Every structure is written in C-alpha cells, then in structure tokens.
Amino acid sequence: MSVAWRPSLRRWQVAPVHQKSVELAAKLRTSPLIAQVLCNRGIADEAQARAFLNPKLLNLHDPLLLHDAAKAADLIAAAATKGRKIVIYGDYDVDGMTAVAILHACLKMLGANVSYYVPHRLEEGYGLNDQAVEKIVADGAEMIITVDCGISACDAVALAAGRGVDVIVTDHHGVGPSLPPALAVVHPALGEYPNPHLCGAGVAFKLAWQIARSAGGETRVDEPMRKFLLDATCLAALGTIADVVPLVDENRVLALHGLRGLRESQHPGLRALIASADLEGKTLDAFHVGFVLGPRLNACGRMGHAALAVELLTDSPSKRCAEIAAYLNEQNTQRQKVEREIAQQASDEARQCGMDSPDCKVVVLAGESWHGGVIGIVASRLVEQFNKPAVLIAFNGDGLGHGSGRSIPGFDLRAALESCQSHLVSFGGHAMAGGLKIEPSKVKAFAEAMQEYAASHITDEQLAAPLELDAEATVAAVGPAVVSQLDSLAPFGQGNPPPAFAFRRLKVMTEPKRMGRGGKAVQFYAAQGESRIRVVGFAMGDLADSISVGTMIDAAGRPVLNHFNGRTSVELILKDVELL
C-alpha cells in the first residue's frame, strides 16, 4: 500500500539577500551565492573572507594566550626532564583519545616517563574520579595531566593533591562556580583567549606546542618538534570534527590542515584506521571523520573499554595497529546492530505511549536490556525523529539506571535535569546533552517531572524546527563551477553548515523512482525554465507515491557535484519538499 507524502512541517527560514554580498562577490571575483553564504556565516569583510577561504597555520593563535598554558608547559617540561612519573588522564570519546595521543607523543619525544589512563564508560563514567586517582597514586604517579576533562572534578583533584601528586587540568567543558585546586588550569574559556571553542584535542595541541617551546627554551621549536606538531594536526582535526565544536577561527585551520594531512600521514594507527575503513587514497573530509573514522574509534569505548582505541593512536607497531583496527571494525558493526535494535524499540515505544503527540514535549524512556554505551546515540536519533528532547535510561543489572539525554536548541537540558534532581542519584551535562543515574522506582516520577518542566519551557514553535536556508537560488545559478566554489567552504560542521538553498517552482520531468535499500530514497529530474537537475531525496521514498511528471514543487536542498563516467554534473540533495 502506498503512503502519501507527509511534509516535514519544518519552517523554512530563507536568509534575505545580505546588503554586502554583491560588493563582497565583486571583490572576491566569485559568485554572489558564495558571498551570500559567507555573509550568512558572519564573514562580510574581504580580509576575513580571504582568510576563511584560504586558512593558514599562521592564523593559529599563540598558545601563550591560553589560560595557564605557559605555567603548565613549564611544570610539565620540568617533570619530563627530571624523569618524574606522569599520567595523562583522558576520556573515552574521540576528542579525549586524540588529546591523550597528542600529549603522550609530545612527552615521549622529550624522553618523559609517561603513561595514560582512560576510564571505563559504564563502570567509571566520565571524568576524573576518586577510585581512579587512588589507583594512579598507588602505581606511583607524581603528576596527573587531565585532557578533555577535569574542570568540574574539584574533589578528585583535591584528593590527588592531598596525596602529593601534582595535577594539571586541561579541558574545554563548561566552567563551574569554582576551579579545581590544580597547579594549572588550561582552558580556552578562561582569560581572554580569542577562541573559546577549542575542543579537548585542540587544547592538548596548543599545550604541546607550548611544551615544545618550554623544553627548548626558545619561542621557535626545533625541527623534529615542528614536524611532530604538523603531524599532530591530524589528531587535532579528528577531535575537533568529532566533538562537533564550531568549525570557525582556528578550529577551521586545524580541521582543514589536519584533514589534508590525514591522507599522507605516516602515523601507523591512523594508517591502519584509514585502511580498515577502505579510505586509502581518498580525499578525506569532515563526513569521513564524523561518520566513518570517528564511530570506529568511539565503538570501542561504547561497547567495552576505550583503551584499545587509545593504544591505536599512541605508539603501537604497525602489525598491532592493523589488529586493533580490525577489532574496532568488528566493534563498530556490533555497535550499529545494537543501536538499530534499540532505536527501533525506542521509536515504537515512544509512538505507543503517545510521545509523538504535540502535547508531549519530551521523550523519556527506559529499557531493561538496553546497552548503556549507545543510548546517547539513540537519544540523538529520537531528537532527529520527533524534534523534541529525549532521555533514554538503561538498566543493566547494577541496581541503577544510567541515562543519557539530548536536547533541541533553546531548551537547557542540564537545567531540566537540575529541576528534577530530587528524583535522581546524580546528573551532569550541559544545555544540549546530559547524563544521569536513577533508581528504578523513581523513573515514573522523573518522567512526569520532565514533562511538566518541558511543558513550561518549550513552545510549539520550538517543536517545528526551522530549516535554515542560505538563499533562494535558481537551478541555472548552481552550475559545476559555482558548486565547486561552495565545496571550497568545507570542512562543514557546527558553525559552518553545508550551504543549502530554496528552489522555487520546479517541474517534475521524469517519473520518480525509489532506490536504495527498501526503496527508502527517491530520485527524479526536475526543471526550472530551461535548466534541468537531478534530484535525490534520502529517507524520502514515500515522495515517489505523491508526485509524477508535471507536478510542481518547491525544493530545499544542497547542490553537490556528481562525478560519473568522466562527466561532472550537479544534483540536488533534498532536505524538504513542498507540493504546489
């Protein structure tokens, strides 16, 4: 039975023509569409635009500007020189792993006595904890350097300090009312650092740069360390893109140069990871990091312990790297299977419980057999599906439910959890994501409290998610040369989304065809005046039952280049369709 096409009900927000776009286009000698996109990103000045289009490593900010970086670097370099036992304490996601790898490699080059510790996601949870500190101290550590964590671990830092261990905190997460009692706190949001949006790996990279200076006693680093830092941009790019920080300012510099370097990198772990994903010889972009390489690294921590993924990124020999990369592939395949199963169960249950109703402002679900390592991803899927905050809770036999939540713009999930804290054992997070622990008997009351809070803090307009489009465009205006220029704005991600446009009054010229697994996608040709374009809609297979030759549509989408049989053409990847 055919299913009628149901519009997404997303509100199209088409950016008006920017006053400075025509002037900017003339100065840059580029398409007005390119200039409009740049203006939409807040880049209306010619010098800013040229720096954005051609970012250079010289545009990286001096690490001396980073809060406590100089102090931390001096302390670490001195500890390395004296042979003191240093432990780098990381996190189990890509950002944490790459941050560990950068600092570990830097200190190894200095001959330091250095190792690392990564907590178990399910058994220990995020961040520096008392039990880990006791273990690290018992093993003889004299200095702990946290990466991608530690800014809120005041008690654990105090415990380590009380045991006579020097602690240096490097982090990028939200700063609380008080700083941990560490010898140095390296954080981009403290002080007047020009880029408060560095990720954990970005902070580690800047600190490694300053450590190299401190160890050499010069502002400029020696050639071996310079080569190391250039290679380290690959790791910093992985962390930057995977952690979904804004790809602007120096984050864009690190991401772009790191991506360029990935293809030629001789890092044995990266080479094995790329080979295992069948990406050898290919030009790598943010998509490959976010959806191919990153998930493979994360799978290890989600399904078990992240230590193997960190081993891959540190100093393992090539044969061992190949073995680890193959194992990560297996873990990722298992992660995908488990994730699909839980996502289907959660989606069905949400609909059965009426959580897809406009009267319900938040999705809260609990499962007895759900894997705690993937519920955060599934929560993200539910947010995409229902456009409302989602919290999933997994019970796995330890007596407590472990929950993970994701939010929508404008709804502070951490504040929501705080309002419900009387029902929780513990909670944490920020505006867009959070975690919690809860007793089974409190789930119902917690769900009701979340619904009550969301009802008073989420408007109907927020539930109709806006679809932000850069401009109205014509099919004739998006030829191969212009689309190639649009691609030069990459890497795309947070703060720099892929350009998308509204195309008005397109006429369907060919019978739509379902394609892909299960016919979930659709493709057809459309015309606007004398110009034709191939249109592809992923997850829009039902559209094929509602349009035919001659149907008029408005289409929102992203033009991309398609290279096939030596020919290059433009096709439109749909985001939404309105039938006229």
ABEGO torsion letter per residue (X at the ends): XBBBBBBAGBBBBBBBBBAAAAAAAAAAGBBAAAAAAAAAAGBABAAAAAAAABBBAAABBBAAABBGAAAAAAAAAAAAAAGBBBBBBBBABAAAAAAAAAAAAAAAAAGBBBBBBBBBAAAAEBEBBAAAAAAAAAAGBABBBBBGBGAABAAAAAAAAAAGBBBBBBBABBBBABBBBBABBBBAABEABABAABBAAAAAAAAAAAAAAAAAGBABBBAAAAAAAAAAAAAAAAAAAAAGBBBBEAAAAAAAAAAAAAAABABAAAAAAAAAAGABGBBBBAAAAAAAAAAAAAAAAAABBAAAAAAAABABBAAAAAAAAAAAAAAAAAAAAAAAAAAAAAAAAAAAAGAABAABABBBBBBAABBAAAAAAAAAAAAAAAGBBBBBBBBAGAGBBBBBBBBBBGBBAAAAAAAAAAABABBBEBAABBBBBBBAAAAAAAAAAAAAAAAAABBAAAABBBBBBABBBBAAABBAAAAAAAAAAOBBEBGBBBBBBBBBGBBBABBBBBBEBGGABBBBBBBBEABBBBBBBBGAAAAAAABBBGBBBBBBBBBBBBBBGGBBBBBBBBABBBBX
